[in-house]
Amino acid sequence: MSVTVRVPAKVNVQLAVGAARSDGFHGLANVFLAVGLYDEVTVTPADELRVTCAGPDADQVPLDRTNLAARAALALAGRRGVEPAVHIHIDKDIPVAGGMAGGSADGAGALLACDALWGTGASRAELLAICAELGSDVPFSLVGGAALGVGRGERLTPLEVGGTFHWVFAMAARGLSTPAVFREFDRLAQGRDIPEPVASAELLEALAKGDADALAAATSNELQPAALSLFPELADTLAAGRGAGALTALVSGSGPTTGFLARDAESAEKVAEALRSSGTCRTVRTAAAPVPGATVL
Ligand code: C5P
């Protein structure tokens, strides 16, 4: 018997970053949108905990107990006093170290899958608490849709979305480490006053209306200067997408994946084609948003 869970990637349409806290994390106002690019996590009873991964970036995925999927299984097993004897297989389509919460998706997916496999019957609140322990973006991978995340991004409020948004994502030739991007944010912020991060009212309204033009005008990512500082070539990718008619172009989360909002599906295909022939990225994908969070198949 196996259980498979499908989990979406995310893009941050707003990422407001506060000063570093005493625990090293940064206060955030983080508006997440779940996008239709997915990892699938399958758990099967086995003699002991084992992780395998397939997909174009599979060789970059750690298969030891640092993998968030393994940590999720261990966390649930530890709480329930069961043996974490499962084979976790990840079919990976979300870019690795890309700023699209691929690792977080696998954590949320493994948690939900193990809960179903073991019949743990954990409440939604307990699953969310375990997700928050695993990482700041993991709760959102579980819930999907659209949400505002505050605290370090783990405290979620669901958001209304009045339509479908059409996105194009350009995957970069190499990854960026999230801690390194936050460190670069701190370095660039030295000597500056950092305001409390707050969600943009215009942005929330644009989401609620499903208005792509208004959303494009309101998107922002305060980690973007840090990501560009560590990966300057991303500016060429952003320019290529803008030049092809994207309504807005931004680094997704800590990057280096770049996201481009298009007016409709047809325009998204044009932007994708232009990015593919621009020579400024590794692969290009289109995806609609929002989509549901982790789902047992
Ligand atoms: O929570 P998560 O493990 O995904 O965070 C990875 C790293 O990103 C943290 O160790 C920290 O360096 C940085 N981070 C941060 N502030 C946040 C979220 C993440 O500084 N709110």
Residues whose N, C-alpha, C, O or C-beta is under 5 A from the ligand:
A	BS01	C5P	G24 F25 H26 L28 L134 G135 S136 D137 G151 R152 G153 T178 P179 F182
